[in-house]
Amino acid sequence: MPEPDSVGLCRTCQWMRAVTNRRGSTFFRCGRADLDARFPRYPALPVLQCIGYEKDRSDDDTGRGGKGQVP
């Protein structure tokens, strides 16, 4: 997995999907791109600003949130 600074906001965004190919390269796919054409499917990294960024809450103890769920 790449260093956090090389990925930027995508690393902690609930919409991010890590895609690893057979050669072992990892790409960061934006789940928002499926719903909104303003977002690139595979953004140029590091992403330092994003209007669609939502912090991943899957590790919260509230039992809500999680990857790809619409709030």
VENJO-V110832 format. One record per residue. N is the residue number from 1. OMEGA is omega in radians with two decimals (none if undefined). NEAR is the number of other C-alpha atoms within 12 Angstrom. Layout:
N,OMEGA,NEAR / N,OMEGA,NEAR
This chain:
1,3.13,15 / 2,3.09,18 / 3,-3.14,13 / 4,-3.12,17 / 5,-3.14,15 / 6,-3.13,17 / 7,3.14,26 / 8,-3.06,22 / 9,-3.10,29 / 10,-3.10,38 / 11,-3.07,29 / 12,-3.11,26 / 13,-3.13,34 / 14,-3.11,29 / 15,-3.08,35 / 16,3.01,35 / 17,3.08,26 / 18,-3.14,25 / 19,-3.14,18 / 20,-3.14,14 / 21,-3.10,10 / 22,3.13,8 / 23,3.11,8 / 24,3.09,11 / 25,3.13,12 / 26,3.11,18 / 27,-3.10,26 / 28,-3.07,35 / 29,3.13,28 / 30,3.11,36 / 31,3.10,30 / 32,-3.13,30 / 33,3.12,20 / 34,-3.05,17 / 35,-3.01,15 / 36,-3.07,13 / 37,3.10,12 / 38,-3.07,16 / 39,3.08,22 / 40,-3.13,21 / 41,3.10,23 / 42,-3.07,25 / 43,3.05,25 / 44,-3.09,20 / 45,0.01,24 / 46,3.06,20 / 47,-3.09,27 / 48,3.08,20 / 49,3.09,16 / 50,-3.13,22 / 51,-3.13,15 / 52,-3.09,25 / 53,3.00,23 / 54,-3.12,27 / 55,3.11,24 / 56,-3.11,24 / 57,-3.07,21 / 58,3.12,19 / 59,3.07,14 / 60,3.10,12 / 61,-3.12,9 / 62,-3.11,9 / 63,3.11,9 / 64,3.10,15 / 65,-3.14,20 / 66,-3.07,23 / 67,2.99,24 / 68,3.13,25 / 69,3.11,18 / 70,-3.09,16 / 71,none,13
